[in-house]
Amino acid sequence: MDQEGLLQCPYDKNHMIRPSRFPYHLVKCRENNQHVAKALATCPFNARHRVPKKELDLHMQSCESKCPLEPLPVVEKAEQVSNWQIPPCEENWEDGRHAS
């Protein structure tokens, strides 16, 4: 199998996984390597990134999946005036008769 395009498992460096299978592999391999999993943290920007807990802050600063957070522009909403009016009602429910 061609090694190009494969991702290395963070729990077992000998595991080389296709990107399409990587999320499933992470779940299985984490269960089988709980001692390693305790030392790793999940990146908040990309759940496929597992880094040593001590390096999480550094990873978060340089993570490729990090989206730049820009403040949203404040847009003043103009009050909408409705031209809708209540249609006239020809029914009088109190006299028991209905207009047809």
Gaussian input, Z-matrix of N, CA and C with variables (Angstrom, degrees):
# hf/3-21g

backbone

0 1
 N
 C     1     B1
 C     2     B2     1     A1
 N     3     B3     2     A2     1     D1
 C     4     B4     3     A3     2     D2
 C     5     B5     4     A4     3     D3
 N     6     B6     5     A5     4     D4
 C     7     B7     6     A6     5     D5
 C     8     B8     7     A7     6     D6
 N     9     B9     8     A8     7     D7
 C    10    B10     9     A9     8     D8
 C    11    B11    10    A10     9     D9
 N    12    B12    11    A11    10    D10
 C    13    B13    12    A12    11    D11
 C    14    B14    13    A13    12    D12
 N    15    B15    14    A14    13    D13
 C    16    B16    15    A15    14    D14
 C    17    B17    16    A16    15    D15
 N    18    B18    17    A17    16    D16
 C    19    B19    18    A18    17    D17
 C    20    B20    19    A19    18    D18
 N    21    B21    20    A20    19    D19
 C    22    B22    21    A21    20    D20
 C    23    B23    22    A22    21    D21
 N    24    B24    23    A23    22    D22
 C    25    B25    24    A24    23    D23
 C    26    B26    25    A25    24    D24
 N    27    B27    26    A26    25    D25
 C    28    B28    27    A27    26    D26
 C    29    B29    28    A28    27    D27
 N    30    B30    29    A29    28    D28
 C    31    B31    30    A30    29    D29
 C    32    B32    31    A31    30    D30
 N    33    B33    32    A32    31    D31
 C    34    B34    33    A33    32    D32
 C    35    B35    34    A34    33    D33
 N    36    B36    35    A35    34    D34
 C    37    B37    36    A36    35    D35
 C    38    B38    37    A37    36    D36
 N    39    B39    38    A38    37    D37
 C    40    B40    39    A39    38    D38
 C    41    B41    40    A40    39    D39
 N    42    B42    41    A41    40    D40
 C    43    B43    42    A42    41    D41
 C    44    B44    43    A43    42    D42
 N    45    B45    44    A44    43    D43
 C    46    B46    45    A45    44    D44
 C    47    B47    46    A46    45    D45
 N    48    B48    47    A47    46    D46
 C    49    B49    48    A48    47    D47
 C    50    B50    49    A49    48    D48
 N    51    B51    50    A50    49    D49
 C    52    B52    51    A51    50    D50
 C    53    B53    52    A52    51    D51
 N    54    B54    53    A53    52    D52
 C    55    B55    54    A54    53    D53
 C    56    B56    55    A55    54    D54
 N    57    B57    56    A56    55    D55
 C    58    B58    57    A57    56    D56
 C    59    B59    58    A58    57    D57
 N    60    B60    59    A59    58    D58
 C    61    B61    60    A60    59    D59
 C    62    B62    61    A61    60    D60
 N    63    B63    62    A62    61    D61
 C    64    B64    63    A63    62    D62
 C    65    B65    64    A64    63    D63
 N    66    B66    65    A65    64    D64
 C    67    B67    66    A66    65    D65
 C    68    B68    67    A67    66    D66
 N    69    B69    68    A68    67    D67
 C    70    B70    69    A69    68    D68
 C    71    B71    70    A70    69    D69
 N    72    B72    71    A71    70    D70
 C    73    B73    72    A72    71    D71
 C    74    B74    73    A73    72    D72
 N    75    B75    74    A74    73    D73
 C    76    B76    75    A75    74    D74
 C    77    B77    76    A76    75    D75
 N    78    B78    77    A77    76    D76
 C    79    B79    78    A78    77    D77
 C    80    B80    79    A79    78    D78
 N    81    B81    80    A80    79    D79
 C    82    B82    81    A81    80    D80
 C    83    B83    82    A82    81    D81
 N    84    B84    83    A83    82    D82
 C    85    B85    84    A84    83    D83
 C    86    B86    85    A85    84    D84
 N    87    B87    86    A86    85    D85
 C    88    B88    87    A87    86    D86
 C    89    B89    88    A88    87    D87
 N    90    B90    89    A89    88    D88
 C    91    B91    90    A90    89    D89
 C    92    B92    91    A91    90    D90
 N    93    B93    92    A92    91    D91
 C    94    B94    93    A93    92    D92
 C    95    B95    94    A94    93    D93
 N    96    B96    95    A95    94    D94
 C    97    B97    96    A96    95    D95
 C    98    B98    97    A97    96    D96
 N    99    B99    98    A98    97    D97
 C   100   B100    99    A99    98    D98
 C   101   B101   100   A100    99    D99
 N   102   B102   101   A101   100   D100
 C   103   B103   102   A102   101   D101
 C   104   B104   103   A103   102   D102
 N   105   B105   104   A104   103   D103
 C   106   B106   105   A105   104   D104
 C   107   B107   106   A106   105   D105
 N   108   B108   107   A107   106   D106
 C   109   B109   108   A108   107   D107
 C   110   B110   109   A109   108   D108
 N   111   B111   110   A110   109   D109
 C   112   B112   111   A111   110   D110
 C   113   B113   112   A112   111   D111
 N   114   B114   113   A113   112   D112
 C   115   B115   114   A114   113   D113
 C   116   B116   115   A115   114   D114
 N   117   B117   116   A116   115   D115
 C   118   B118   117   A117   116   D116
 C   119   B119   118   A118   117   D117
 N   120   B120   119   A119   118   D118
 C   121   B121   120   A120   119   D119
 C   122   B122   121   A121   120   D120
 N   123   B123   122   A122   121   D121
 C   124   B124   123   A123   122   D122
 C   125   B125   124   A124   123   D123
 N   126   B126   125   A125   124   D124
 C   127   B127   126   A126   125   D125
 C   128   B128   127   A127   126   D126
 N   129   B129   128   A128   127   D127
 C   130   B130   129   A129   128   D128
 C   131   B131   130   A130   129   D129
 N   132   B132   131   A131   130   D130
 C   133   B133   132   A132   131   D131
 C   134   B134   133   A133   132   D132
 N   135   B135   134   A134   133   D133
 C   136   B136   135   A135   134   D134
 C   137   B137   136   A136   135   D135
 N   138   B138   137   A137   136   D136
 C   139   B139   138   A138   137   D137
 C   140   B140   139   A139   138   D138
 N   141   B141   140   A140   139   D139
 C   142   B142   141   A141   140   D140
 C   143   B143   142   A142   141   D141
 N   144   B144   143   A143   142   D142
 C   145   B145   144   A144   143   D143
 C   146   B146   145   A145   144   D144
 N   147   B147   146   A146   145   D145
 C   148   B148   147   A147   146   D146
 C   149   B149   148   A148   147   D147
 N   150   B150   149   A149   148   D148
 C   151   B151   150   A150   149   D149
 C   152   B152   151   A151   150   D150
 N   153   B153   152   A152   151   D151
 C   154   B154   153   A153   152   D152
 C   155   B155   154   A154   153   D153
 N   156   B156   155   A155   154   D154
 C   157   B157   156   A156   155   D155
 C   158   B158   157   A157   156   D156
 N   159   B159   158   A158   157   D157
 C   160   B160   159   A159   158   D158
 C   161   B161   160   A160   159   D159
 N   162   B162   161   A161   160   D160
 C   163   B163   162   A162   161   D161
 C   164   B164   163   A163   162   D162
 N   165   B165   164   A164   163   D163
 C   166   B166   165   A165   164   D164
 C   167   B167   166   A166   165   D165
 N   168   B168   167   A167   166   D166
 C   169   B169   168   A168   167   D167
 C   170   B170   169   A169   168   D168
 N   171   B171   170   A170   169   D169
 C   172   B172   171   A171   170   D170
 C   173   B173   172   A172   171   D171
 N   174   B174   173   A173   172   D172
 C   175   B175   174   A174   173   D173
 C   176   B176   175   A175   174   D174
 N   177   B177   176   A176   175   D175
 C   178   B178   177   A177   176   D176
 C   179   B179   178   A178   177   D177
 N   180   B180   179   A179   178   D178
 C   181   B181   180   A180   179   D179
 C   182   B182   181   A181   180   D180
 N   183   B183   182   A182   181   D181
 C   184   B184   183   A183   182   D182
 C   185   B185   184   A184   183   D183
 N   186   B186   185   A185   184   D184
 C   187   B187   186   A186   185   D185
 C   188   B188   187   A187   186   D186
 N   189   B189   188   A188   187   D187
 C   190   B190   189   A189   188   D188
 C   191   B191   190   A190   189   D189
 N   192   B192   191   A191   190   D190
 C   193   B193   192   A192   191   D191
 C   194   B194   193   A193   192   D192
 N   195   B195   194   A194   193   D193
 C   196   B196   195   A195   194   D194
 C   197   B197   196   A196   195   D195
 N   198   B198   197   A197   196   D196
 C   199   B199   198   A198   197   D197
 C   200   B200   199   A199   198   D198
 N   201   B201   200   A200   199   D199
 C   202   B202   201   A201   200   D200
 C   203   B203   202   A202   201   D201
 N   204   B204   203   A203   202   D202
 C   205   B205   204   A204   203   D203
 C   206   B206   205   A205   204   D204
 N   207   B207   206   A206   205   D205
 C   208   B208   207   A207   206   D206
 C   209   B209   208   A208   207   D207
 N   210   B210   209   A209   208   D208
 C   211   B211   210   A210   209   D209
 C   212   B212   211   A211   210   D210
 N   213   B213   212   A212   211   D211
 C   214   B214   213   A213   212   D212
 C   215   B215   214   A214   213   D213
 N   216   B216   215   A215   214   D214
 C   217   B217   216   A216   215   D215
 C   218   B218   217   A217   216   D216
 N   219   B219   218   A218   217   D217
 C   220   B220   219   A219   218   D218
 C   221   B221   220   A220   219   D219
 N   222   B222   221   A221   220   D220
 C   223   B223   222   A222   221   D221
 C   224   B224   223   A223   222   D222
 N   225   B225   224   A224   223   D223
 C   226   B226   225   A225   224   D224
 C   227   B227   226   A226   225   D225
 N   228   B228   227   A227   226   D226
 C   229   B229   228   A228   227   D227
 C   230   B230   229   A229   228   D228
 N   231   B231   230   A230   229   D229
 C   232   B232   231   A231   230   D230
 C   233   B233   232   A232   231   D231
 N   234   B234   233   A233   232   D232
 C   235   B235   234   A234   233   D233
 C   236   B236   235   A235   234   D234
 N   237   B237   236   A236   235   D235
 C   238   B238   237   A237   236   D236
 C   239   B239   238   A238   237   D237
 N   240   B240   239   A239   238   D238
 C   241   B241   240   A240   239   D239
 C   242   B242   241   A241   240   D240
 N   243   B243   242   A242   241   D241
 C   244   B244   243   A243   242   D242
 C   245   B245   244   A244   243   D243
 N   246   B246   245   A245   244   D244
 C   247   B247   246   A246   245   D245
 C   248   B248   247   A247   246   D246
 N   249   B249   248   A248   247   D247
 C   250   B250   249   A249   248   D248
 C   251   B251   250   A250   249   D249
 N   252   B252   251   A251   250   D250
 C   253   B253   252   A252   251   D251
 C   254   B254   253   A253   252   D252
 N   255   B255   254   A254   253   D253
 C   256   B256   255   A255   254   D254
 C   257   B257   256   A256   255   D255
 N   258   B258   257   A257   256   D256
 C   259   B259   258   A258   257   D257
 C   260   B260   259   A259   258   D258
 N   261   B261   260   A260   259   D259
 C   262   B262   261   A261   260   D260
 C   263   B263   262   A262   261   D261
 N   264   B264   263   A263   262   D262
 C   265   B265   264   A264   263   D263
 C   266   B266   265   A265   264   D264
 N   267   B267   266   A266   265   D265
 C   268   B268   267   A267   266   D266
 C   269   B269   268   A268   267   D267
 N   270   B270   269   A269   268   D268
 C   271   B271   270   A270   269   D269
 C   272   B272   271   A271   270   D270
 N   273   B273   272   A272   271   D271
 C   274   B274   273   A273   272   D272
 C   275   B275   274   A274   273   D273
 N   276   B276   275   A275   274   D274
 C   277   B277   276   A276   275   D275
 C   278   B278   277   A277   276   D276
 N   279   B279   278   A278   277   D277
 C   280   B280   279   A279   278   D278
 C   281   B281   280   A280   279   D279
 N   282   B282   281   A281   280   D280
 C   283   B283   282   A282   281   D281
 C   284   B284   283   A283   282   D282
 N   285   B285   284   A284   283   D283
 C   286   B286   285   A285   284   D284
 C   287   B287   286   A286   285   D285
 N   288   B288   287   A287   286   D286
 C   289   B289   288   A288   287   D287
 C   290   B290   289   A289   288   D288
 N   291   B291   290   A290   289   D289
 C   292   B292   291   A291   290   D290
 C   293   B293   292   A292   291   D291
 N   294   B294   293   A293   292   D292
 C   295   B295   294   A294   293   D293
 C   296   B296   295   A295   294   D294
 N   297   B297   296   A296   295   D295
 C   298   B298   297   A297   296   D296
 C   299   B299   298   A298   297   D297

   B1=1.4541
   B2=1.5242
   B3=1.3042
   B4=1.4545
   B5=1.5293
   B6=1.3183
   B7=1.4654
   B8=1.5320
   B9=1.3355
   B10=1.4607
   B11=1.5203
   B12=1.3152
   B13=1.4529
   B14=1.5108
   B15=1.3258
   B16=1.4611
   B17=1.5212
   B18=1.3149
   B19=1.4642
   B20=1.5197
   B21=1.3138
   B22=1.4609
   B23=1.5255
   B24=1.3028
   B25=1.4591
   B26=1.5266
   B27=1.3299
   B28=1.4630
   B29=1.5365
   B30=1.3277
   B31=1.4591
   B32=1.5232
   B33=1.3241
   B34=1.4607
   B35=1.5268
   B36=1.3221
   B37=1.4687
   B38=1.5279
   B39=1.3289
   B40=1.4604
   B41=1.5280
   B42=1.3250
   B43=1.4624
   B44=1.5230
   B45=1.3191
   B46=1.4639
   B47=1.5266
   B48=1.3295
   B49=1.4633
   B50=1.5322
   B51=1.3326
   B52=1.4672
   B53=1.5285
   B54=1.3298
   B55=1.4704
   B56=1.5278
   B57=1.3212
   B58=1.4684
   B59=1.5247
   B60=1.3273
   B61=1.4593
   B62=1.5300
   B63=1.3234
   B64=1.4612
   B65=1.5362
   B66=1.3355
   B67=1.4715
   B68=1.5300
   B69=1.3306
   B70=1.4659
   B71=1.5318
   B72=1.3251
   B73=1.4599
   B74=1.5308
   B75=1.3231
   B76=1.4660
   B77=1.5245
   B78=1.3180
   B79=1.4688
   B80=1.5252
   B81=1.3175
   B82=1.4750
   B83=1.5263
   B84=1.3143
   B85=1.4603
   B86=1.5352
   B87=1.3209
   B88=1.4672
   B89=1.5282
   B90=1.3252
   B91=1.4649
   B92=1.5251
   B93=1.3212
   B94=1.4632
   B95=1.5243
   B96=1.3182
   B97=1.4665
   B98=1.5247
   B99=1.3107
   B100=1.4600
   B101=1.5210
   B102=1.3199
   B103=1.4625
   B104=1.5320
   B105=1.3227
   B106=1.4689
   B107=1.5308
   B108=1.3252
   B109=1.4616
   B110=1.5207
   B111=1.3175
   B112=1.4668
   B113=1.5199
   B114=1.3219
   B115=1.4637
   B116=1.5288
   B117=1.3453
   B118=1.4585
   B119=1.5237
   B120=1.3239
   B121=1.4611
   B122=1.5255
   B123=1.3215
   B124=1.4619
   B125=1.5202
   B126=1.3098
   B127=1.4638
   B128=1.5314
   B129=1.3379
   B130=1.4632
   B131=1.5330
   B132=1.3292
   B133=1.4597
   B134=1.5253
   B135=1.3330
   B136=1.4649
   B137=1.5246
   B138=1.3174
   B139=1.4696
   B140=1.5224
   B141=1.3278
   B142=1.4672
   B143=1.5248
   B144=1.3031
   B145=1.4659
   B146=1.5242
   B147=1.3187
   B148=1.4635
   B149=1.5232
   B150=1.3184
   B151=1.4639
   B152=1.5242
   B153=1.3182
   B154=1.4669
   B155=1.5336
   B156=1.3140
   B157=1.4635
   B158=1.5218
   B159=1.3250
   B160=1.4660
   B161=1.5264
   B162=1.3271
   B163=1.4608
   B164=1.5287
   B165=1.3276
   B166=1.4635
   B167=1.5268
   B168=1.3248
   B169=1.4676
   B170=1.5252
   B171=1.3158
   B172=1.4623
   B173=1.5318
   B174=1.3213
   B175=1.4661
   B176=1.5313
   B177=1.3190
   B178=1.4620
   B179=1.5291
   B180=1.3055
   B181=1.4667
   B182=1.5222
   B183=1.3349
   B184=1.4612
   B185=1.5290
   B186=1.3082
   B187=1.4683
   B188=1.5317
   B189=1.3329
   B190=1.4664
   B191=1.5260
   B192=1.3202
   B193=1.4619
   B194=1.5220
   B195=1.3061
   B196=1.4645
   B197=1.5250
   B198=1.3038
   B199=1.4633
   B200=1.5222
   B201=1.3154
   B202=1.4656
   B203=1.5261
   B204=1.2989
   B205=1.4585
   B206=1.5209
   B207=1.3100
   B208=1.4513
   B209=1.5197
   B210=1.3272
   B211=1.4642
   B212=1.5288
   B213=1.3030
   B214=1.4540
   B215=1.5240
   B216=1.3192
   B217=1.4664
   B218=1.5273
   B219=1.3184
   B220=1.4609
   B221=1.5230
   B222=1.3082
   B223=1.4609
   B224=1.5214
   B225=1.3166
   B226=1.4620
   B227=1.5300
   B228=1.3020
   B229=1.4612
   B230=1.5257
   B231=1.3192
   B232=1.4582
   B233=1.5249
   B234=1.3137
   B235=1.4564
   B236=1.5241
   B237=1.3074
   B238=1.4569
   B239=1.5232
   B240=1.3217
   B241=1.4560
   B242=1.5213
   B243=1.3048
   B244=1.4554
   B245=1.5223
   B246=1.3209
   B247=1.4682
   B248=1.5213
   B249=1.3191
   B250=1.4486
   B251=1.5232
   B252=1.3336
   B253=1.4594
   B254=1.5203
   B255=1.2999
   B256=1.4584
   B257=1.5245
   B258=1.3485
   B259=1.4686
   B260=1.5314
   B261=1.3135
   B262=1.4699
   B263=1.5314
   B264=1.3037
   B265=1.4551
   B266=1.5236
   B267=1.3124
   B268=1.4586
   B269=1.5211
   B270=1.3132
   B271=1.4572
   B272=1.5216
   B273=1.3260
   B274=1.4482
   B275=1.5180
   B276=1.2938
   B277=1.4578
   B278=1.5231
   B279=1.2995
   B280=1.4586
   B281=1.5253
   B282=1.3428
   B283=1.4650
   B284=1.5289
   B285=1.3299
   B286=1.4540
   B287=1.5152
   B288=1.3240
   B289=1.4563
   B290=1.5267
   B291=1.3267
   B292=1.4602
   B293=1.5121
   B294=1.3060
   B295=1.4678
   B296=1.5225
   B297=1.2939
   B298=1.4635
   B299=1.4901
   A1=108.89
   A2=116.94
   A3=123.07
   A4=109.67
   A5=117.94
   A6=122.59
   A7=112.16
   A8=117.47
   A9=119.66
   A10=110.03
   A11=116.01
   A12=120.86
   A13=113.82
   A14=118.21
   A15=120.92
   A16=109.71
   A17=115.11
   A18=121.43
   A19=109.73
   A20=115.63
   A21=120.45
   A22=109.49
   A23=115.85
   A24=122.13
   A25=109.40
   A26=118.53
   A27=120.18
   A28=113.01
   A29=117.17
   A30=120.84
   A31=112.36
   A32=116.80
   A33=121.66
   A34=107.65
   A35=116.77
   A36=122.53
   A37=112.73
   A38=118.72
   A39=121.94
   A40=112.40
   A41=117.07
   A42=120.97
   A43=109.71
   A44=116.17
   A45=122.57
   A46=106.59
   A47=116.84
   A48=122.26
   A49=110.91
   A50=115.77
   A51=120.30
   A52=108.57
   A53=118.16
   A54=120.65
   A55=113.69
   A56=117.98
   A57=120.72
   A58=112.45
   A59=118.06
   A60=122.69
   A61=112.48
   A62=116.69
   A63=121.32
   A64=114.04
   A65=120.37
   A66=118.84
   A67=113.10
   A68=116.88
   A69=120.53
   A70=110.41
   A71=114.83
   A72=119.67
   A73=110.57
   A74=117.16
   A75=120.16
   A76=111.45
   A77=116.22
   A78=120.15
   A79=110.38
   A80=116.24
   A81=120.48
   A82=111.52
   A83=116.41
   A84=119.98
   A85=110.88
   A86=116.84
   A87=119.96
   A88=109.60
   A89=116.79
   A90=120.91
   A91=111.27
   A92=116.64
   A93=121.08
   A94=113.70
   A95=117.47
   A96=121.85
   A97=110.41
   A98=116.09
   A99=120.27
   A100=113.02
   A101=117.33
   A102=119.92
   A103=110.73
   A104=117.41
   A105=121.39
   A106=109.48
   A107=116.82
   A108=121.64
   A109=112.05
   A110=117.67
   A111=121.02
   A112=112.16
   A113=117.17
   A114=121.26
   A115=112.41
   A116=117.34
   A117=120.62
   A118=111.26
   A119=115.14
   A120=122.04
   A121=108.45
   A122=116.00
   A123=121.41
   A124=109.28
   A125=115.52
   A126=121.61
   A127=109.26
   A128=118.86
   A129=120.30
   A130=113.29
   A131=117.46
   A132=121.14
   A133=112.74
   A134=117.11
   A135=121.33
   A136=107.77
   A137=116.53
   A138=121.31
   A139=112.80
   A140=117.85
   A141=120.36
   A142=111.68
   A143=117.16
   A144=120.67
   A145=109.73
   A146=116.30
   A147=122.79
   A148=106.25
   A149=116.13
   A150=121.02
   A151=108.75
   A152=117.49
   A153=119.18
   A154=109.91
   A155=116.47
   A156=121.19
   A157=112.07
   A158=116.85
   A159=120.81
   A160=111.89
   A161=117.36
   A162=121.74
   A163=113.30
   A164=117.56
   A165=120.20
   A166=112.10
   A167=118.36
   A168=120.36
   A169=111.27
   A170=116.45
   A171=120.80
   A172=110.45
   A173=116.47
   A174=120.50
   A175=110.41
   A176=117.45
   A177=121.14
   A178=111.32
   A179=117.52
   A180=120.61
   A181=111.80
   A182=117.10
   A183=120.13
   A184=113.89
   A185=118.24
   A186=121.83
   A187=110.91
   A188=115.98
   A189=121.99
   A190=112.08
   A191=116.99
   A192=121.39
   A193=112.86
   A194=116.31
   A195=120.73
   A196=109.58
   A197=115.94
   A198=120.98
   A199=108.23
   A200=117.07
   A201=117.81
   A202=109.66
   A203=115.38
   A204=120.24
   A205=108.77
   A206=115.50
   A207=121.04
   A208=107.43
   A209=116.50
   A210=117.45
   A211=110.14
   A212=115.07
   A213=120.00
   A214=109.49
   A215=117.72
   A216=119.21
   A217=110.17
   A218=115.01
   A219=120.55
   A220=107.60
   A221=115.37
   A222=120.72
   A223=107.80
   A224=114.80
   A225=119.69
   A226=108.12
   A227=116.13
   A228=120.01
   A229=108.96
   A230=115.35
   A231=119.92
   A232=108.07
   A233=115.43
   A234=119.15
   A235=108.71
   A236=116.05
   A237=120.49
   A238=109.53
   A239=114.45
   A240=120.31
   A241=107.51
   A242=115.81
   A243=120.68
   A244=110.02
   A245=116.18
   A246=121.84
   A247=111.30
   A248=116.16
   A249=120.83
   A250=110.08
   A251=115.40
   A252=120.81
   A253=108.64
   A254=115.10
   A255=120.55
   A256=108.26
   A257=117.49
   A258=118.76
   A259=109.91
   A260=116.59
   A261=118.60
   A262=110.22
   A263=115.55
   A264=121.32
   A265=108.77
   A266=115.30
   A267=119.99
   A268=111.56
   A269=117.77
   A270=121.21
   A271=109.70
   A272=115.20
   A273=121.34
   A274=105.78
   A275=116.38
   A276=120.75
   A277=112.76
   A278=117.23
   A279=119.82
   A280=112.12
   A281=119.07
   A282=119.01
   A283=112.54
   A284=119.00
   A285=122.21
   A286=114.63
   A287=119.16
   A288=122.13
   A289=108.63
   A290=115.70
   A291=120.95
   A292=109.15
   A293=117.17
   A294=121.04
   A295=108.82
   A296=117.19
   A297=120.80
   A298=110.70
   D1=139.19
   D2=-179.39
   D3=-68.75
   D4=130.56
   D5=-177.13
   D6=-81.68
   D7=-15.00
   D8=-179.90
   D9=-69.69
   D10=139.32
   D11=178.48
   D12=84.33
   D13=-4.04
   D14=179.02
   D15=-86.74
   D16=151.57
   D17=179.08
   D18=-107.41
   D19=142.55
   D20=179.92
   D21=-86.24
   D22=132.68
   D23=178.91
   D24=-69.04
   D25=133.02
   D26=178.87
   D27=-74.50
   D28=-18.03
   D29=-178.63
   D30=-88.96
   D31=-30.92
   D32=178.80
   D33=-142.28
   D34=107.63
   D35=-174.42
   D36=-62.20
   D37=-15.21
   D38=178.29
   D39=-81.41
   D40=-13.11
   D41=-179.45
   D42=-86.70
   D43=122.57
   D44=174.81
   D45=-116.33
   D46=120.37
   D47=-167.91
   D48=-120.79
   D49=142.65
   D50=172.62
   D51=-65.07
   D52=142.26
   D53=-179.55
   D54=-55.62
   D55=-35.63
   D56=-179.05
   D57=-68.16
   D58=-24.51
   D59=-179.09
   D60=-98.69
   D61=-8.89
   D62=-170.98
   D63=-56.83
   D64=-47.65
   D65=-179.76
   D66=-59.13
   D67=-39.14
   D68=-179.97
   D69=-68.43
   D70=-39.74
   D71=179.57
   D72=-64.10
   D73=-40.77
   D74=-179.52
   D75=-57.42
   D76=-42.48
   D77=-179.36
   D78=-63.51
   D79=-49.36
   D80=-178.56
   D81=-64.90
   D82=-45.40
   D83=-175.08
   D84=-70.18
   D85=-31.36
   D86=177.25
   D87=-63.01
   D88=-42.20
   D89=178.91
   D90=-62.91
   D91=-36.89
   D92=-178.18
   D93=-82.35
   D94=-14.26
   D95=-177.73
   D96=-131.11
   D97=55.71
   D98=-175.37
   D99=-63.54
   D100=-29.18
   D101=179.07
   D102=-66.25
   D103=-35.81
   D104=176.96
   D105=-76.78
   D106=-38.78
   D107=-177.57
   D108=-60.07
   D109=-33.24
   D110=-179.55
   D111=-65.04
   D112=-25.30
   D113=-178.26
   D114=-91.44
   D115=-6.66
   D116=-177.24
   D117=-107.06
   D118=150.10
   D119=176.50
   D120=-118.76
   D121=153.33
   D122=178.47
   D123=-94.41
   D124=131.86
   D125=178.49
   D126=-65.13
   D127=132.97
   D128=179.11
   D129=-72.16
   D130=-14.69
   D131=-178.86
   D132=-93.47
   D133=-23.42
   D134=-178.95
   D135=-153.11
   D136=111.76
   D137=-175.98
   D138=-65.78
   D139=-12.31
   D140=176.76
   D141=-80.15
   D142=-14.54
   D143=-179.67
   D144=-87.08
   D145=121.27
   D146=173.70
   D147=-120.20
   D148=122.80
   D149=-178.08
   D150=-130.50
   D151=156.10
   D152=175.30
   D153=-56.95
   D154=138.81
   D155=-176.76
   D156=-53.48
   D157=-36.48
   D158=-178.84
   D159=-67.10
   D160=-22.57
   D161=-176.51
   D162=-102.87
   D163=4.44
   D164=-175.05
   D165=-61.46
   D166=-44.28
   D167=-179.31
   D168=-60.12
   D169=-44.33
   D170=178.53
   D171=-63.95
   D172=-42.45
   D173=179.03
   D174=-61.81
   D175=-42.49
   D176=-177.97
   D177=-62.90
   D178=-32.27
   D179=179.51
   D180=-70.82
   D181=-30.73
   D182=-174.64
   D183=-116.13
   D184=9.65
   D185=-176.67
   D186=-62.55
   D187=131.95
   D188=178.75
   D189=-65.07
   D190=-26.83
   D191=-176.55
   D192=-86.76
   D193=-3.05
   D194=-178.16
   D195=-68.58
   D196=128.11
   D197=177.62
   D198=-94.67
   D199=133.99
   D200=177.80
   D201=-66.83
   D202=131.40
   D203=179.77
   D204=-93.91
   D205=115.11
   D206=178.39
   D207=-115.21
   D208=141.88
   D209=178.23
   D210=-64.61
   D211=139.38
   D212=178.79
   D213=-72.26
   D214=139.60
   D215=178.97
   D216=-67.94
   D217=140.95
   D218=179.29
   D219=-87.73
   D220=123.17
   D221=-179.27
   D222=-116.34
   D223=124.56
   D224=178.11
   D225=-77.69
   D226=129.08
   D227=179.39
   D228=-92.79
   D229=128.42
   D230=175.89
   D231=-76.70
   D232=140.35
   D233=179.84
   D234=-70.63
   D235=127.77
   D236=-178.63
   D237=-87.24
   D238=131.79
   D239=178.59
   D240=-100.21
   D241=128.93
   D242=-178.29
   D243=-96.78
   D244=139.16
   D245=175.83
   D246=-96.06
   D247=2.48
   D248=-176.88
   D249=-68.47
   D250=137.67
   D251=177.35
   D252=-128.96
   D253=153.76
   D254=178.94
   D255=-68.94
   D256=127.42
   D257=178.34
   D258=-69.72
   D259=149.64
   D260=179.99
   D261=-65.14
   D262=142.57
   D263=-178.63
   D264=-108.26
   D265=126.33
   D266=-179.51
   D267=-98.08
   D268=-2.18
   D269=-178.96
   D270=-90.62
   D271=142.17
   D272=172.72
   D273=-125.54
   D274=102.43
   D275=-175.16
   D276=-69.62
   D277=-14.39
   D278=-177.18
   D279=-81.51
   D280=-27.11
   D281=-179.25
   D282=-90.71
   D283=-2.70
   D284=174.03
   D285=82.31
   D286=-6.73
   D287=178.46
   D288=-104.78
   D289=147.99
   D290=178.68
   D291=-119.27
   D292=141.69
   D293=176.11
   D294=-73.64
   D295=136.20
   D296=-178.81
   D297=-111.73

